[in-house]
Each structure stands twice: as C-alpha cells, then as structure tokens.
Amino acid sequence: MISDERLEVIAKYDTFVSLGETEAMAKEIQAYRKAFSEPAGWLLIGEEGAYPGFTERELIKDLFMVIERNSHEPLYRKPTIPE
C-alpha cells in the first residue's frame, strides 16, 4: 500500500508514478469499490437509541417499524486490500 505522504505528493505535484504504484492504487480502489458497493447491514436509529448489525433480511422483516418510527443508515465492510 502506498503511504499517505506519497499519495499527497502524487496528487499535489502530478509527479511520476511507477508501475508498481499504479498497480497498488488500482488494487486499493477496487477494494474500496467492492466494500462500498452494497451494505453489509443496517443501523436502525429510533427514539430508544441506535441498533447496529441488522442484515437486509432483518430490515425487510421489520420494515414497518423502520418506516413508522425509525430511520436507518447503511453499514459497510472494511475494505480488504490485496497485497
């Protein structure tokens, strides 16, 4: 993985990027896109508090509750970046 400092130099100065760096950046972007392409679960937010970890199936089962009393936010997986 490319360091934050190196990414900052590349972004700020439009400097030369090696083939290895290009490959590393592409793998990282692919991992983030895959992780954020669909929620792993949902956080239900209601008057009583927040309840993490609901799967889509559980959310659909309790949809009436979500619509009537709660809002919901998607929860995403942490990207796994291949070496």
TORTOR-608690 format. One record per atom (N, C-alpha, C): residue in three letters; y, z, x; residue number from 1; atom name. Coordinates in steps of 0.05 Angstrom, whole numbers, plus 5000, padded with zeros to 4 digits. Layout:
N
PT;rest;yy;zz;xx;nr;atom
PT;ALA;Y;Z;X;NUM;CA
...
This chain:
83
PT;rest;yy;zz;xx;nr;atom
PT;MET;4977;5000;5017;1;N
PT;MET;5000;5000;5000;1;CA
PT;MET;5025;5000;5018;1;C
PT;ILE;5045;4985;5010;2;N
PT;ILE;5070;4983;5025;2;CA
PT;ILE;5087;5008;5019;2;C
PT;SER;5099;5018;5039;3;N
PT;SER;5116;5042;5036;3;CA
PT;SER;5141;5036;5019;3;C
PT;ASP;5152;5057;5007;4;N
PT;ASP;5176;5053;4991;4;CA
PT;ASP;5199;5043;5009;4;C
PT;GLU;5200;5053;5033;5;N
PT;GLU;5221;5045;5052;5;CA
PT;GLU;5219;5015;5058;5;C
PT;ARG;5195;5005;5063;6;N
PT;ARG;5191;4976;5068;6;CA
PT;ARG;5198;4960;5044;6;C
PT;LEU;5191;4968;5020;7;N
PT;LEU;5198;4954;4996;7;CA
PT;LEU;5228;4953;4992;7;C
PT;GLU;5241;4974;4999;8;N
PT;GLU;5271;4975;4997;8;CA
PT;GLU;5283;4955;5016;8;C
PT;VAL;5273;4952;5040;9;N
PT;VAL;5283;4933;5059;9;CA
PT;VAL;5279;4905;5049;9;C
PT;ILE;5255;4899;5039;10;N
PT;ILE;5248;4873;5028;10;CA
PT;ILE;5267;4866;5005;10;C
PT;ALA;5271;4884;4987;11;N
PT;ALA;5287;4879;4963;11;CA
PT;ALA;5317;4877;4970;11;C
PT;LYS;5326;4893;4989;12;N
PT;LYS;5355;4893;4995;12;CA
PT;LYS;5363;4870;5013;12;C
PT;TYR;5347;4863;5032;13;N
PT;TYR;5355;4844;5052;13;CA
PT;TYR;5341;4817;5051;13;C
PT;ASP;5324;4813;5031;14;N
PT;ASP;5310;4788;5028;14;CA
PT;ASP;5298;4779;5055;14;C
PT;THR;5284;4797;5067;15;N
PT;THR;5273;4794;5094;15;CA
PT;THR;5245;4781;5093;15;C
PT;PHE;5235;4774;5116;16;N
PT;PHE;5208;4762;5118;16;CA
PT;PHE;5187;4781;5108;16;C
PT;VAL;5168;4770;5093;17;N
PT;VAL;5146;4785;5082;17;CA
PT;VAL;5120;4773;5093;17;C
PT;SER;5104;4789;5106;18;N
PT;SER;5079;4779;5117;18;CA
PT;SER;5059;4773;5095;18;C
PT;LEU;5038;4757;5102;19;N
PT;LEU;5018;4750;5083;19;CA
PT;LEU;5003;4776;5073;19;C
PT;GLY;4999;4795;5090;20;N
PT;GLY;4986;4820;5082;20;CA
PT;GLY;5003;4836;5063;20;C
PT;GLU;5029;4836;5068;21;N
PT;GLU;5047;4850;5049;21;CA
PT;GLU;5048;4836;5022;21;C
PT;THR;5048;4810;5022;22;N
PT;THR;5047;4795;4997;22;CA
PT;THR;5022;4801;4981;22;C
PT;GLU;4999;4802;4994;23;N
PT;GLU;4974;4809;4981;23;CA
PT;GLU;4975;4837;4970;23;C
PT;ALA;4985;4856;4986;24;N
PT;ALA;4986;4884;4977;24;CA
PT;ALA;5005;4887;4952;24;C
PT;MET;5027;4873;4953;25;N
PT;MET;5046;4874;4930;25;CA
PT;MET;5033;4862;4905;25;C
PT;ALA;5019;4840;4908;26;N
PT;ALA;5006;4827;4885;26;CA
PT;ALA;4984;4845;4873;26;C
PT;LYS;4968;4858;4890;27;N
PT;LYS;4948;4876;4880;27;CA
PT;LYS;4960;4900;4865;27;C
PT;GLU;4982;4911;4876;28;N
PT;GLU;4995;4933;4863;28;CA
PT;GLU;5006;4925;4836;28;C
PT;ILE;5019;4902;4835;29;N
PT;ILE;5030;4892;4809;29;CA
PT;ILE;5007;4888;4789;29;C
PT;GLN;4985;4876;4798;30;N
PT;GLN;4962;4872;4779;30;CA
PT;GLN;4952;4898;4769;30;C
PT;ALA;4950;4919;4786;31;N
PT;ALA;4940;4945;4777;31;CA
PT;ALA;4959;4957;4756;31;C
PT;TYR;4985;4955;4761;32;N
PT;TYR;5004;4966;4741;32;CA
PT;TYR;5002;4951;4715;32;C
PT;ARG;5001;4925;4716;33;N
PT;ARG;4999;4909;4691;33;CA
PT;ARG;4974;4916;4676;33;C
PT;LYS;4951;4919;4690;34;N
PT;LYS;4927;4926;4676;34;CA
PT;LYS;4929;4954;4663;34;C
PT;ALA;4939;4973;4678;35;N
PT;ALA;4941;5001;4668;35;CA
PT;ALA;4959;5003;4644;35;C
PT;PHE;4981;4987;4644;36;N
PT;PHE;5001;4989;4623;36;CA
PT;PHE;4997;4968;4601;36;C
PT;SER;4975;4953;4601;37;N
PT;SER;4971;4932;4581;37;CA
PT;SER;4963;4944;4554;37;C
PT;GLU;4950;4967;4554;38;N
PT;GLU;4944;4980;4528;38;CA
PT;GLU;4942;5010;4532;38;C
PT;PRO;4950;5025;4512;39;N
PT;PRO;4949;5054;4514;39;CA
PT;PRO;4921;5065;4517;39;C
PT;ALA;4918;5086;4532;40;N
PT;ALA;4892;5100;4535;40;CA
PT;ALA;4889;5120;4513;40;C
PT;GLY;4911;5129;4501;41;N
PT;GLY;4912;5149;4480;41;CA
PT;GLY;4940;5151;4469;41;C
PT;TRP;4944;5171;4452;42;N
PT;TRP;4970;5174;4439;42;CA
PT;TRP;4978;5203;4440;42;C
PT;LEU;5003;5208;4442;43;N
PT;LEU;5015;5235;4440;43;CA
PT;LEU;5027;5237;4412;43;C
PT;LEU;5016;5254;4396;44;N
PT;LEU;5027;5258;4369;44;CA
PT;LEU;5048;5280;4370;44;C
PT;ILE;5072;5275;4359;45;N
PT;ILE;5094;5293;4361;45;CA
PT;ILE;5101;5301;4332;45;C
PT;GLY;5099;5327;4326;46;N
PT;GLY;5105;5336;4299;46;CA
PT;GLY;5121;5361;4300;46;C
PT;GLU;5125;5373;4277;47;N
PT;GLU;5141;5397;4274;47;CA
PT;GLU;5128;5420;4290;47;C
PT;GLU;5102;5420;4292;48;N
PT;GLU;5088;5442;4305;48;CA
PT;GLU;5087;5439;4336;48;C
PT;GLY;5093;5415;4346;49;N
PT;GLY;5092;5410;4375;49;CA
PT;GLY;5080;5383;4381;49;C
PT;ALA;5072;5380;4406;50;N
PT;ALA;5061;5354;4414;50;CA
PT;ALA;5031;5358;4420;50;C
PT;TYR;5015;5339;4413;51;N
PT;TYR;4986;5340;4417;51;CA
PT;TYR;4977;5315;4432;51;C
PT;PRO;4971;5318;4458;52;N
PT;PRO;4964;5294;4474;52;CA
PT;PRO;4934;5287;4471;52;C
PT;GLY;4928;5263;4479;53;N
PT;GLY;4900;5255;4482;53;CA
PT;GLY;4886;5243;4458;53;C
PT;PHE;4901;5236;4437;54;N
PT;PHE;4888;5223;4415;54;CA
PT;PHE;4881;5194;4422;54;C
PT;THR;4857;5186;4417;55;N
PT;THR;4849;5159;4421;55;CA
PT;THR;4859;5142;4398;55;C
PT;GLU;4857;5116;4401;56;N
PT;GLU;4866;5098;4379;56;CA
PT;GLU;4849;5103;4354;56;C
PT;ARG;4823;5108;4357;57;N
PT;ARG;4806;5113;4334;57;CA
PT;ARG;4815;5138;4319;57;C
PT;GLU;4821;5159;4334;58;N
PT;GLU;4831;5184;4322;58;CA
PT;GLU;4858;5180;4309;58;C
PT;LEU;4875;5164;4321;59;N
PT;LEU;4901;5158;4310;59;CA
PT;LEU;4898;5144;4283;59;C
PT;ILE;4881;5124;4282;60;N
PT;ILE;4877;5109;4257;60;CA
PT;ILE;4865;5127;4236;60;C
PT;LYS;4846;5145;4244;61;N
PT;LYS;4834;5163;4224;61;CA
PT;LYS;4855;5182;4212;61;C
PT;ASP;4874;5190;4228;62;N
PT;ASP;4895;5208;4219;62;CA
PT;ASP;4922;5194;4214;62;C
PT;LEU;4921;5168;4209;63;N
PT;LEU;4946;5153;4206;63;CA
PT;LEU;4964;5163;4185;63;C
PT;PHE;4954;5172;4163;64;N
PT;PHE;4971;5183;4141;64;CA
PT;PHE;4988;5206;4151;64;C
PT;MET;4976;5223;4168;65;N
PT;MET;4990;5246;4179;65;CA
PT;MET;5013;5237;4198;65;C
PT;VAL;5007;5217;4214;66;N
PT;VAL;5026;5206;4233;66;CA
PT;VAL;5050;5194;4218;66;C
PT;ILE;5045;5179;4198;67;N
PT;ILE;5066;5166;4183;67;CA
PT;ILE;5083;5186;4168;67;C
PT;GLU;5070;5205;4155;68;N
PT;GLU;5085;5224;4139;68;CA
PT;GLU;5100;5245;4154;68;C
PT;ARG;5088;5256;4175;69;N
PT;ARG;5100;5280;4187;69;CA
PT;ARG;5106;5277;4217;69;C
PT;ASN;5095;5258;4230;70;N
PT;ASN;5096;5257;4259;70;CA
PT;ASN;5105;5230;4270;70;C
PT;SER;5114;5231;4295;71;N
PT;SER;5118;5206;4309;71;CA
PT;SER;5096;5205;4331;71;C
PT;HIS;5093;5183;4344;72;N
PT;HIS;5073;5181;4365;72;CA
PT;HIS;5083;5164;4388;72;C
PT;GLU;5074;5171;4411;73;N
PT;GLU;5081;5157;4436;73;CA
PT;GLU;5056;5149;4450;73;C
PT;PRO;5055;5125;4462;74;N
PT;PRO;5031;5117;4476;74;CA
PT;PRO;5028;5132;4503;74;C
PT;LEU;5003;5137;4511;75;N
PT;LEU;4997;5148;4537;75;CA
PT;LEU;4982;5127;4553;75;C
PT;TYR;4989;5123;4578;76;N
PT;TYR;4977;5102;4594;76;CA
PT;TYR;4962;5114;4618;76;C
PT;ARG;4942;5099;4627;77;N
PT;ARG;4927;5107;4651;77;CA
PT;ARG;4944;5104;4676;77;C
PT;LYS;4937;5121;4696;78;N
PT;LYS;4949;5118;4722;78;CA
PT;LYS;4936;5093;4735;78;C
PT;PRO;4952;5075;4746;79;N
PT;PRO;4941;5051;4758;79;CA
PT;PRO;4923;5058;4782;79;C
PT;THR;4901;5044;4785;80;N
PT;THR;4884;5046;4808;80;CA
PT;THR;4888;5021;4825;80;C
PT;ILE;4899;5025;4849;81;N
PT;ILE;4906;5003;4866;81;CA
PT;ILE;4884;4998;4886;81;C
PT;PRO;4872;4974;4885;82;N
PT;PRO;4850;4969;4904;82;CA
PT;PRO;4860;4967;4932;82;C
PT;GLU;4844;4975;4951;83;N
PT;GLU;4851;4974;4979;83;CA
PT;GLU;4845;4946;4990;83;C
